[in-house]
Amino acid sequence: MSFAHRGGKHRRGARMAVPAAAATLFLGGAGAFLAAPADAVAAPPPAPRVTPGHPTVPVAQLTGRVGNALKAAAKAAPKSPADNGRTATTAPAAPSSAGPSGTVDPKIIGGTTTAIGTAPWMAQLWYWDDRGTSDTGDDIGFFCGGTVISPTKILTAAHCVKGYDWHAHGSVLTGTAQTPTTDSAGTTDLHGGTASGVWRQWNDPSFDATTLDNDVAVLTLPNPVSAPTLKVTSAGDTASYRAGTQAQVYGWGRTTSTSQAVSTALRTATLPMNSDAICSAAFGGEYAPGHMVCAGNPATGQDAGTVAACNGDSGGPLVAGGRLVGVVSWGVEDCVAKGSFSVFTKVSSYLGRIEPRVDDADLNGDGLGDLFARTPAGTGYEYDSRRTGLNSRVPLGDWGGLTLVRQADLDRDGYQDFLTRDSGGTLYWEHFVPATGKWAVSRVGGGWNTMRFIAVPGDLTGDALPDLVAGDSSGNVWVYPGKGNGTFGARTKAGYGWNVYGANVVGRGDLTRDGRPDLLAQDASGNLWLHPGTGTTPAAFGARIKAGYGYHYTAYVAVGDLTGDGKADLVTRDPSGNLWLYRGTGSAKAPLAARTKLGYGWNVYDLFG
């Protein structure tokens, strides 16, 4: 260690009362897109059945959780001056765990207050669990920051999530720059903020609570919030991490090393990025290049001259170029030890793990990819994943007259959408509207029966919105950039020569785990090819890689992450009607594991999605 007085790695959360992650024959030029030939508007396909299942917690209960956390915090940390009978927030910070050389803590020292309008995507994460006993000594309460990256998704730190039941005990507050307060009567004021419960939680399964490596997590809310979202950086982003790049950190953490009290108002500070060499020199083996990034000028050993994140800022964002590039992770005790820096999770390195949790909208809402199948008579069915297989089918009504069904959350609201094509070639977007509790159907355009294949693999252009890719009868491949509202912008030519595949081109999600969506294609000889996404256009796909041979199936279905391991999977049907699962491996060289049988008798279906 470069400074002996360092008190060990410390999570940046405020703590209180807590017990001790082909060849390139296809690249072509850009082409202008004119909406496919207009034709008579066909009757919209029937809306699918909606299965209620988004668990909600009453606002009063969510507010109560915040109030209880505030009360516990007031006991655990020095109080700030009372204001008009209200107790200023002294937030409990994220629980610390033993690091290589001690416990972990984290503030924005040397920053300035800012309005919610400058960072409308900021979220406060409050946790309270009285453990069901009369003994207040075992109560658990803490506070972390987070970022709204999708209307139902909050990106934060794993040390704020792992080991805690956020659905049962958590409350997410958005839309306010001020932390809550309680008056003498015990009434909690959210100061205009909106409290949401937590539906599901995920943290990187490789998160190490000792080293704080892979310190990243996603909370899924039961309903979309109105707060704007912050775009996450792209997988190929290097400019944001270049030494000297100016980045902004935001949070409600401690503002001084001499008090545990955190800020009652949102604060921000500008920090220059540092090279891995500088960070490693400061922290030795505790700093993991590629997984972490450190920022700021060396701390001075005191508040004066130090600008750093601190306790209470855990899980909050580091922003560069208008994109989220880091998550506040750890630092030194009291945050100002001479020569130290603030350490953040390097978000670009985790997109392959984060993205499946953000774009995990599925048919029954459990975070696992599900299968749609239709009989020749037109009846549609939903098969929900149970990780290793499929549950019994659920009827969805009449889906007759359609020639294509694709699943995709085109508006990123956390609810699964359908992209469908009727027999006349008209493409429709079906999406659930939470405000009305009903499904809406919008016409995308006509003339899409000229396309040999259509897929919605994810964000191909690097703008954090799902895109559409289609191959025409001449073998040209086109990328249609999604606008986030079910419509698409002018298309760009991404390749040619794809008619060697026919219609067997599918994709949904990231097969190589590099944070970019990919496609799989089967040629006439039965060879399966992986076309890795590049994250940019017009060259949306890199050189193809042979992923297997002997693939002679009658159906290919890209279902996203069916198994729940964060890797895209593939489902196929053989001529005998057997259904097979190919689990994704996350490797570009061998993207699919050996197949496992899901069932038989699937020849009764003529359309999958």
Secondary structure, 3 states (H helix, E strand, C coil): CCCCCCCCEEECCECCCCCCCCCCCCCCCCCCCCCCCCCCCCCCCCCCCCCCCCCCCCHHHHHHHHHHHHHHHHHHCCCCCCECCEECCCCCECCCCEECCEECCCCCECCEECCHHHCCCEEEEEEEECCCCCCHHHCEEEEEEEEEEECCEEEECHHHCCCCCHHHHEEEEECCCECCEECCCCCEECCCCEEECCCEEEECCCCCCCCCCCCCEEEECCCCCCCCCCCECCCCCCHHHCCCCEEEEEECCECCCCCCCECCECEEEEEEECCHHHHHHHHHHHCCECCEEEECCCCCCCCCCCCECCCCCCCCEEEECCEEEEEEEEEECCCCCCCCCEEEEEHHHHHHHHHHHHCCCCCCCCCCCCEEEECCCCEEEEECECCCCECCCEEEEECCCEEEEEEECCCCCCCCEEEEEECCCCEEEEEEECCCCEEEEEEEECCHHHEEEEEEEECCCCCCCCEEEEEECCCCEEEECECCCCCECCCEEEECCHHHCCCCEECCCCCCCCCCCCEEEECCCCCEEEECECCCCCCCECCCEEEECCCCCCEEEEEECCCCCCCCEEEEECCCCCEEEECECCCCCCCECCCEEEECCHHHCCEEC
